[in-house]
Amino acid sequence: MCVCCPALRSRSRQPVKRYKKLLAEIFPKSHDGQSNERKIVKLCEYASKNPFRIPKIAKYLEERCYKELRSGNIRFVSIVAETYNKLLCICKEQMAYFSFNLLNVVTELLDDSKQDALLIIGCDTLTTFIYCQVDGTYTHNIENFVDKVCMLAHKTEDEHQKRGLRASSLRCLSAMVWFMGEFLHIFADFEKIVHATLDNYEMALQNDEDAERREAHHNWVDEVARCEGRGTPGVGGEFSPSHMTVRVRPEKKDPSLLTRDEIETPKVWAQICIQRMVDLAKESTTMRRVLDPMFVYFDTGKHWDPQHGLAPVVLSDMSSFVENPGDQQLILAGVVRHLDHKNVAHDTEMKCQIVLTASYLARQVRLEAVISDMGFVSDLFRHLRKSFQATAELDGDQELNMNAALQTSIETCLLETVRGIVDVRPLFDMMAITLEKLSPIRVVAGAVLASLIILAHVISVASISIHSQQVFPEALFIQLLKVMLHSDVEIRVGGHQIFCVLLIPKSVHARSDVFNHPRRGSSKSSSTFSSITALLEKLRLEIYGTKVKQESEKNDHQQLNKVKEERKHGTSHKNSPNMHIISSIVDRTSGPASLTETEQYFLRCNEDQIAQLLSALWIQVNLSDNLPANLEAIAHSFCLMLISSRRKNSNDSLVLKFFQLPLSIRKMSLDTNTGSLPPVYQRSLLVLSTAMLAFAAKLYHIAETHNFHNLLLESDVDPYLGISDNFQVYIKSQCEVKDYYEASDNEEALSTLLELRETAYESNKVVISILVESLSTITKFEADEIAKQLSEEFVPDEAFLFGTQSILGMDHIQKAAHSKETQSFDGDFSANSLVEDDAMSISSVADISRFLPKVSASPSPSMSNIVSIGQLLESALEVAGQVAGSSISTSPLPYSTMTNQCETFGTDTRKKLSNWLTYDNHSVQSNDTSPPALPATGRSSIDKVSCSEAALGSTPSSNPWLALRLPPASPFDNFLRAARG
């Protein structure tokens, strides 16, 4: 009997049926009973010790789950899920044995279940499974659930009832984002996770204190919109500056420390998802993968509104969650880059809102760290340029207002960005490169200049408080000089404006927009610059508004309103705020300094740059196509340059040049014998020179300034230009610029100049005597030396004319000059006969002779032997061509032979040049006895070459052209130079 008893067999002692018993014990006897947690733990421990039993245990649990689902027993289904969760925790190393069954259960729960409780069980089980992963083995399986979980996370009509389900699904999505960051794999449907997260992201309610503070916060964007008589249509017409107040940094949520109520709150898990997305985006590529689907969501749902939209809140929180400041700048750069997206490329209103959101982020970034990545600044500048260009092409008022709102938004963003930049030199380089590649199309070039003026204002006013005064960037300075001499008259004015803005920002904050003169050009070309004045005033109010008293601001606004009324009625604007600002600067400069340099000045010009600027001004006044706006800009640049140089006490030579330049312009304006300059333009030059002389005299305390002014010009002679009480040149608002250069005006101007010329000689003598007497006490020069220099014509700086980055490369000057058919000794010189590579430089050199001083006119036939630079270079090219066509021996020569040939070549060259100089000097001296006359215009002859030594030997050749023919160019010249050096 004992042998036959089954209980005594050896097989009965093996734990074959123990797991079945444990599986039966984990379920309660009744449907309402509680699960036996102790038995569940015991079952899992048994499975960990007997892994070969795990597949049968998992299979049983899967089948039991299906059975309970068919019967609708949710309680037993939750026990199955709980058992799987315990298996995941205890048998993590044996996951491969039961993962397939677990995933089948989750799929069944998420696919066929219509009850929220079953869906929550499925999401929680999947969440636990994701957190238990140790490698990427199940990446594809997890990725298959993204679409299902995201559908559960979206809001529905019965939002309150679905609150727990959305919280559970978002908890699962946060686990997926964690998995992607942990194992460096971004799911293909990642954008669905982003959209589901944003769909549950809620803005924190503002407390009353924050609301009051934001309501009281003053912002200049609203002021500008109100001053322009329009709302800010880009942001709904009721734009409030509250978006500019940085939100309180949100507290980072730890999933393990959440309360029960927070666990059931969807917005808490949405924030955790955003936190983990920020952790996922650790480089620019992954940051773009995170931001791009967010931007698409914001575009589709119109969430960019800076006041009530979701985008500023989410992006601000992301910026707060970032630990590396460089990643904050990636977010800001991504927002700016989104302006080129197809969704918003043609939506100006949305663009405006996006830029305002970027402004908000820029303020937040700069308050926490220094902005080092400036790549997006060029993008903002590009969009500003496009906006100005579009202004010239738009016709409707609504479109124009929308475009103006976009410009205002970009200004806001640029200002906030530049404020966070410590080193702005790369921005100066960007400006220089932009000017160097200035488009030949007038509308495009005008838009570029308008945007550069705004950018210059932003850089200067945003950086003036944190930077010590620095020297004007050389590359940018050279490009500005070239723009001042551009072939287009309006572009020249833009160059002057940029220079003045960078030199003394506050001096031009309220300057009337010369591009937007009501009677200049077509309406479209003028409208390109229609909002510059308002934008510049906006910047001034932001920077300087907190530094003055409220009463001063009130008076300033009253003055602005008064000026606007004067312009509406066509009256003179000689008392514009621009004049008052310059007057106050002059008063502070001449008296005790009441302001520090950083309060008034941004950049400064060194002495070489001042000399080059004076040369550029001299060349520009010699361009006969200038309009009154150009002369106003020249006077403005001259005055500000004088103020800047006065602050740092320029050397005595420059001080004399400050007076020599306007005196030379005065002489040129009174010379009625030349036909190269129209009389109406000469009359305007007389006003310009008078204002420049009077301003310089006031700045250096020379004589009684108003008496000095009356001595130079007794009455108002020009209907286009006037001189204010502060000796500033201004355009008379009632003038018709389109009538400038008309024949009737030229006749009237010629008669005026003839009348003034009779009294000009006497006044010139008195003026020069006053200047000599005063300057002899100010400078180290003797009176005779000062009188000699002031009586001579202004000579452009050699470094400006012949330097490496000089005027030689500016072919547009020659185009402007030749268009007016100017007369010179080089009139027959044709650059078209030269090779293409040399055409630009040769023609430039030939044309520069127009701007050099003219020798005394004489009917002597010997003067005809004077050779122009163009002819000299033509001779050199001819000889060089002969050398290029001749055969050259390739056999090496001894060193001594080569040295002798080079020395002979140098001696012969110097001998021929000396013969020419001696002959030219003799010809000039033979005419020194003729009475002096006013120089014609300084535009048509070569500067006289002075010979400081005695005659150099040889008599001039019978054929002067042979003496001027240069020897052939040879590689041995460089060889000899290297051998001697």
MOHULIN-V259160 format. One line per field, one symbol per residue. ss: DSSP state (H for helix, E for strand, C for the rest). psi: psi as a letter, one per 30 degrees, with the letter a starting at -180 (. if undefined). burial: # if it has 16 or more other C-alpha atoms within 10 Angstrom, else .. Layout:
# MOHULIN-V259160
ss = ???
psi = ???
burial = ???
This chain:
# MOHULIN-V259160
ss = CCCCCHHHCHHHHCCCCHHHHHHHHCCCCCCCCCCCHHHHHHHHHHHHHCHHHHHHHHHHHHHHHHHHHHHCCHHHHHHHHHHHHHHHHHCHHHHHHCHHHHHHHHHHHHHHCCCHHHHHHHHHHHHHHHHCCCCCCCHHHHHCCHHHHHHHHCCCCCCCCCHHHHHHHHHHHHHHHHHHHHHCCCCCCHHHHHHHHHHCCCCCCCCHHHHHHHHHCCCHHHHHHHHCCCCCHHHCCCCCHHHHCCCCCCCCCCHHHCCHHHHCCHHHHHHHHHHHHHHHCCCHHHHHHHHHHHHHHHHHHCCCCCCCCCHHHHHHHHHHHCCCHHHHHHHHHHHHHHHHCCCCCCCHHHHHHHHHHHHHHHHHHHHHCCCCCCHHHHHHHHHHHHHHHHHCCCCCHHHHHHHHHHHHHHHHHHHHHHHCCCCCHHHHHHHHHHHHCCCCCHHHHHHHHHHHHHHHHHHHHHHCCCCCCEECCHHHHHHHHHHHCCCCHHHHHHHHHHHHHHHCHHHHCCCCCHHHCCCCCCHHHHHCCCCHHHHHHHHHHHHHHHHCCHHHHHHHHHHHHHHHHHHHCCCCCCCCHHHHHHHHHHHHHHCCCCCCHHHHCCEECCHHHHHHHHHHHHHHHCCCCCCHHHHHHHHHHHHHHHHHHHHCCCCHHHHHHHHHHHHHHHHHHHCCCCCCCCHHHHHHHHHHHHHHHHHHHHHCCCCCHHHHHHHHCCCCCCCCEEECCCCCEEECCCCCHHHCCCHHHHHHHHHHHHHHHHHHHHHHHHHHHHHHHHHHHHCCCCHHHHHHHHHCCCCCCHHHHHCCCCHHHCHHHHHHHHHCCCCCCCCCCCHHHCCHHHHHHHHHHHHHHHHCCCCCCCCCHHHHHCCCHHHHHHHHHHHHHHHHHCCCCCCCCCHHHHHHHHHHHHHHHHHHHHHHHHHHHHHHHCCCCCCCCCCCCCCCCCCCCCCCCCCCCCCCCCCHHHHHCCCCCCCHHHHHHHHHC
psi = eeefkffflefffkhegeeeeeeeffklelffllljeeeeeeeeeeeefifffeeeeeeeeeeeeeeeeefgieeeeeeeeeeeeeeeeehefgeffgeeeeeeeeeeefefkfkeeeeeeeeeeeeeeefgkfagegeeeefffeeeeeeffkkaeieeegeeeeeeeeeeeeeeeeeeeeghkklehefeeeeeeffgkkkkkkleeeeeeeefkkkfeeeeeeefglaiffhffhkkgfffjklkklkkkjffgkleeeegjefefeeeeeefeeeeigleeeeeeeeefeeeeeeeghgfjfegleeeeeeeeeeefkekfeeefeeeeeeefffgkffgegjeeeeeeeeeeeeeeeeeeffflkjfjgefeeeeeeeeeeeeefefflekeeeeeeeeeeeeeeeeeeeeeffgkejgeeeeeeeeeeeehkkfkeeeeeeeeeeeeeeeeeeeffffffklklkkkeeeeeeeeeefglfkeeeeeeeeeeeeefejeffgegkkjffgkfgkaleeeefegfgeeeeeeeeeeeefefflleeeeeeeeeeeeeeeeeeegglkhfhlfeeeeeeeeeeeefakjfkleffekdllkleeeeeeeeeeeeeeffkgglleeeeeeeeeeeeeeeeeeeegilleeeeeeefeeeeeeeeeffjgfkgfkkeeeeeeeeeeeeeeeeeeeeeghjajeeeeeeeejeljfkfeklklfghkklkkffljfffkgleeeeeeeeeeeeeffefeeeeeeeeeeeeeeefffelflleeeeeeefflkkklkeeeeglehaffgiffeeeeeffghkklfgffkjffflleffeeeeeeeefffffllklkkkgkfffffkkleeeeeeeeeeeeeeeeflkkkfkklleeeeeeeeeeeeeeeeeeeeeeeeeeeeeeffgffkkklkkdfggglkkkkkjfllkgcklllfjffeffjllkkkffeeeeeeef.
burial = ..................#..##.###.......#.#.###.######..#..##.##..##..#..##....###################.##.###.###.######.....#.#############.##.....#..##.##..##.###.......####################....##..############............#.....######.....#####...######..#...............####################....#.###########...#####.##############..############.##....#...###################...##..#.##.###.###########.....#######################..#..##..##.###.#....#######################...#..###.###########################################.#..#####################.........#.....##.###.#.....############.##..##......##########..######################################.......###################...#########################.#..#..##.###...########.########...#..##...##..##.##...#..#..##..##..######....#.#..##..#..#####.###...##########.##....#####..#.#........##################........############.##..................#..#......#..#.########.##..#......#########.............#...#..####...............
